[in-house]
Amino acid sequence: MATITIGGNEISTSGSLPEVGSQAPDCKLKKAELSEDSLHDYQGKRVSLNIFPSIDTDVCATSVRNFNKRATELDNTAVLCISKDTPFAQKRFSTDEDIDNVENLSDVIDGSFGKDYGLT
């Protein structure tokens, strides 16, 4: 279990967060057009995960905007923005905000990403 402080409040995850530099477990997530994506699909690239609860909150939306801006400076790197939002909400946000340097992926179908990564 990991303890995270948000707004002065401590929150515990359901499991331990992966160690920095460790091999991330493979996972299956949904893209905007409802096709499936997995970490295995990014083999040969560096992968940065931006994990947040909902793109429709100010802090989470700001993180996606910042990752999108900074992703242009990263060579051979995929930035994956993962949330429990529906793929449709992620697509709406990406279209409205001109987000095109990161990939939004959804864990809404079965929540397996959050469970497997100990984030639920």
C-alpha positions in Angstrom: 0.0 0.0 0.0 1.2 3.5 -0.8 0.1 6.7 0.9 -0.4 9.8 -1.2 -1.2 13.3 0.1 -3.7 15.3 -1.9 -4.9 18.7 -0.6 -3.5 17.9 2.8 -5.5 14.6 3.0 -3.8 11.3 3.1 -5.1 8.6 0.8 -4.0 5.0 0.7 -3.8 2.9 -2.6 -4.9 -0.7 -2.7 -1.4 -1.9 -3.5 2.2 -0.8 -3.8 3.1 1.6 -6.6 5.7 0.3 -9.1 9.3 1.3 -8.3 10.8 4.0 -10.5 12.7 2.4 -13.3 11.0 -1.0 -12.9 9.3 -2.9 -15.7 5.7 -1.9 -15.9 3.2 -4.7 -16.0 1.4 -5.0 -19.4 -2.2 -3.8 -19.4 -5.1 -3.4 -21.8 -6.8 0.0 -22.2 -9.4 1.5 -24.6 -8.6 4.1 -27.2 -11.0 6.8 -28.3 -12.4 4.7 -31.1 -12.8 1.7 -28.7 -9.9 -0.3 -30.0 -7.7 -2.0 -27.4 -4.2 -0.8 -26.6 -1.5 -2.3 -24.4 1.9 -1.3 -23.1 3.3 -4.1 -25.3 2.2 -2.0 -28.3 4.9 0.6 -27.4 7.8 -1.9 -27.2 11.0 -0.2 -28.2 9.9 3.3 -27.0 10.2 4.9 -23.6 6.7 5.2 -22.1 5.6 7.9 -19.6 2.3 7.3 -17.8 0.2 10.2 -16.6 -2.4 8.5 -14.4 -5.3 10.5 -13.0 -9.0 10.0 -12.0 -10.9 12.3 -14.4 -10.1 14.5 -17.3 -13.0 16.8 -16.3 -11.4 18.2 -13.2 -9.1 21.2 -13.4 -6.0 19.6 -11.9 -6.3 16.5 -14.2 -7.0 18.5 -17.3 -4.0 20.8 -16.6 -1.8 17.7 -16.2 -2.8 16.4 -19.7 -2.3 19.9 -21.2 1.2 20.1 -19.6 2.2 16.6 -20.7 0.9 17.3 -24.2 3.1 20.5 -24.4 6.2 18.7 -23.1 5.8 15.6 -25.2 6.9 17.5 -28.2 10.4 17.7 -26.7 10.7 13.9 -26.0 12.3 11.6 -28.6 11.2 8.0 -29.0 8.7 8.5 -26.1 5.0 7.8 -25.8 3.1 9.7 -23.2 0.0 7.8 -22.1 -2.7 9.7 -20.2 -4.7 7.1 -18.4 -8.0 7.7 -16.5 -11.4 6.1 -15.7 -13.1 8.5 -18.1 -15.0 7.0 -21.0 -13.1 7.1 -24.3 -15.8 9.5 -25.6 -15.1 12.0 -22.8 -11.3 11.7 -23.5 -11.9 12.3 -27.2 -14.1 15.3 -26.6 -11.4 16.8 -24.3 -8.6 16.1 -26.8 -10.6 17.6 -29.7 -11.6 20.7 -27.7 -8.1 21.3 -26.3 -6.1 20.3 -29.5 -4.4 17.5 -27.6 -2.4 15.6 -30.1 1.0 14.7 -28.6 -0.2 12.3 -26.0 -2.5 9.4 -26.1 -5.6 9.2 -23.9 -6.5 5.7 -22.8 -9.4 4.6 -20.7 -9.6 2.0 -17.8 -13.4 2.4 -17.6 -14.4 -0.9 -19.0 -13.2 -3.3 -16.3 -10.8 -1.2 -14.1 -8.1 -3.8 -14.5 -5.3 -1.2 -14.9 -6.1 0.4 -11.6 -6.3 -3.0 -9.9 -3.1 -4.4 -11.5 -1.2 -1.2 -10.6 -2.5 -1.0 -7.1 -4.2 2.3 -7.7 -7.8 1.5 -7.0 
